[in-house]
């Protein structure tokens, strides 16, 4: 979960699952099966238990488990994604917009320091969703009332909401005449402008009018970029301490002989540093080893007894180069 590939992998897996087992759904009592990614709207024969169908689907593949939610036995309502479906006897199904109980009603405030197009789109998407989902004009009228009260709580004027509703209704229900494409092609150029309030809008109008007069085959599309973002004020992840980083290249200097050692480790840097400190405690310093060879008294703790080893002798064991065998 959380990976950008998750919806794609879920779609591929479930398409293969349906291709193999969709023909056997009628025998289980499934009348209607429609799926959106991993959410499925199913109509089942009332004589067939749903637990039995879920158990049979689970037997098809060991790595998949189907969970289900039934309609309310009294109101016959069932939420599916953003749609509240209600079954009425003799009338069929009625749909309306569904909002979760955790919905707070908070949207982009009208007094927010963002471009006005963002504020228009915040209401335009809700109006478009209401027109698309609501199955009757009475339900659509009640949804427009809830959107209006939501807009008023967030500081939107009624005139703006009326214009948005009028525009969306015209786009949905007015027949548009086909427009013949022009003979000359018009290139669209995207211009990103930092948003500083009304100054940015004045700058946009001036540069758009100038380019339209001088370059009629160029169409400017302005995108406002808000410089100050909420995420810039704090980091989303805690930084990793330096001693807990892995896959690093480090340099260690011996405090006795001042010899530098450059190494690379894929473990935590803290673990490798402790190994170097333990080597110093065990008197494995080059300066101490050379000094002990010149003296007559040798500590038994510094040099270990010679043990016969198999394989080549390294320079660390002899403190000099190995003689070459001709």
Residue, then its C-alpha position, 0 to 999 in steps of 0.5 A: x500500500x502507498x506505492x504508485x504501482x498498487x492500483x495498476x497491479x490490483x487492476x491486472x490481478x483482478x482482470x486475470x481473476x475475472x477472465x478465469x472465473x467470471x463464467x462461473x459467477x451465475x452458478x453461485x447466484x451472482x446476477x450483476x458484477x461491476x468492479x472499479x479497481x478493487x471495489x465491486x458492486x454486486x447483485x446477488x440472488x436473495x436465496x443464496x447466502x453471501x457468506x457462501x459466495x465469499x467462501x467460494x471466491x476465496x477458494x479460487x485463489x489463496x492470496x485473495x480474501x473478499x470482504x463484503x458489506x450488505x445493504x441496510x435491511x430497513x432502508x435498503x441503502x448501500x454506500x459504494x465509493x462516493x455514491x449512496x445507492x438505495x433500492x426501491x421496490x417497483x422503482x429500481x435504484x436511486x443514487x445520490x452523493x455519499x459523504x462519510x461520517x468523518x467529513x468535516x465540511x472544510x474546503x479551500x476558504x474564500x479568503x485563502x491566499x491562492x489563485x481564484x481558479x483553485x477556489x472555483x474548481x473546489x466548488x465546480x468539482x462538487x457541482x459536477x459530481x452532483x449532476x453526474x451521480x444524482x438520479x432525479x431532479x429532487x435529489x439534485x436540488x437537495x444536493x445543491x442546497x447542501x453544497x450551498x450551505x457548505x460554500x457559505x460556511x467557507x465564506x463563498x458568496x452566493x453569486x459565485x456558486x450560482x454562476x458555477x451551477x449555471x455553467x455546469x448545467x449548460x455544459x451538461x444539457x446544452x447541445x453544442x454545435x460542432x466546431x470546424x478545426x482551423x486551418x492553421x495550427x495553434x501552439x500552446x505554451x505553458x507559462x508558470x508564474x509565481x502567485x503574489x496576489x493581484x499583481x500576478x493577475x495583472x502581469x498575466x493579463x499584460x503578457x497574454x495580451x502582448x503575446x496575442x497581438x504579436x504572435x497570433x498562433x501562440x496560445x498562452x496557458x498560465x499556471x500559478x505557482x504558490x511559493x509558500x507551501x505548508x510542507x515547507x515549514x516542517x519535514x515529513x521524515x525524521x533525519x537519520x543520525x550520522x552514526x546510523x547511516x549505512x552504505x557510507x565511505x569513511x576515514x579513520x585516523x589512529x590517535x597513536x600513530x596518526x595513520x589514516x584508513x579509508x574504508x567502506x561499509x554496508x552496515x551501520x557506521x556505528x558498528x564499524x566505528x566500534x570495531x576500530x575502537x576495539x582494535x585500538x584497545x587490543x593494541x593492534x596499532x602499528x606504532x605500538x607493534x613496532x615499539x614492542x619489537x625493539x624492546x626486550x620485554x614483550x607483553x604476552x597480551x600484544x602478540x599471540x603465539x604462532x599458530x600454524x595456518x593454512x593458506x597464504x601469509x598476509x602482510x598483517x601477520x608478518x609486518x613485511x612483504x612476503x618473499x616471492x617464490x620463483 
